[in-house]
Amino acid sequence: MRIWQVERRKRTRHLIQLGGLVVKAGIVDLTGDDRTMIYGAMIWMADKLNSEDGERARELWAGKGKEAFAAEQETTTPTTAHPQQDRA
């Protein structure tokens, strides 16, 4: 496989993952798949990140994302219950 093909596949995978985050966050359903609204929200987000409040926004949004990923991990990872045995 040629280098440009490998790079193109990497880029495609990256873009698909980013699109998946938009769906996972519920944005598609909440906006009725209104792409102009989604794009406008992303522009607003970029403006916020470029503002004097950008660092605070990064911290808040990263924290919220970490919590969501952790919560999802808890619901999708099977847990093994180990009942305690009384030793007499």
N, C-alpha and C positions, 0 to 999 in steps of 0.2 A: 504494500500500500504506500502511496506517495505521501510525502510530508504534508502537503497542502490538504490532502484528504483526512489525515489524522487530525490536523488542526481544525478543519471544518467540523468534524464530528465532535471534537471537544467543545467547540463554540456552540454547536447545536444542542448538545447535552446541557450545557450551562444555561442556555436560554430556556430550555424546557423546564429545568429545575426552578428558574426564577418565575416562570409562568405558573408552575405548580404552587409556589408560595402565595401568589395572588388568589388562586382558587382556594387553597387551604385556609387562608385568612378570612374567607367568606366574602371577599370584595366583589367577586363576579356576581354572586347572588344578591348582595346588598345593593348593587348598582344596576341590576337588571342587565348585566353585560354591556353597560354603556361605556364604550371605550374612550369616548371623549372625557367622561367624568373620571375614569380611572387614570387617564393620562394627566388630567388637570390635578388630581390628588397627588400624583407622583411629582409633578412640577412644584406644587405647594410644599411637598416634603423636601425636595432638593433646595428650595428657597429657605426653608426653615433650617436645614443643615448648614447652609452658607451664612446664616445670620449670627448675631451675637449670642443667641440661645442655642446654637448648633451643638455644642458639647453636652448641654443638658438634655437635649432631644436625643442625642446618640445614646447617652446613659439610660434614659427612660425606655427608649424603644428596644435597646439591646436587652435590658432586663426583662421586659415584657416578652420578648421573643424567647429568651432562655427559659422563662417560666412555662411558656406554651409548649416548647419542645420537651421539657421535663415532664409536664403533665401528660403529653401524648405518649411519651416513653413508658410512663407508669401504666397507662391503660392498654398498651399494646404488648408489653413484655409480660409473659406469663410468670407468675410467682410460684414458688414451690413452698408449700406449707410443711413445716417440720414440727409435728406435735411433740410436746415434751413428754417424755416417758418418766414415770415415777420409778425410782430405783429404791427398792426396799431391802 
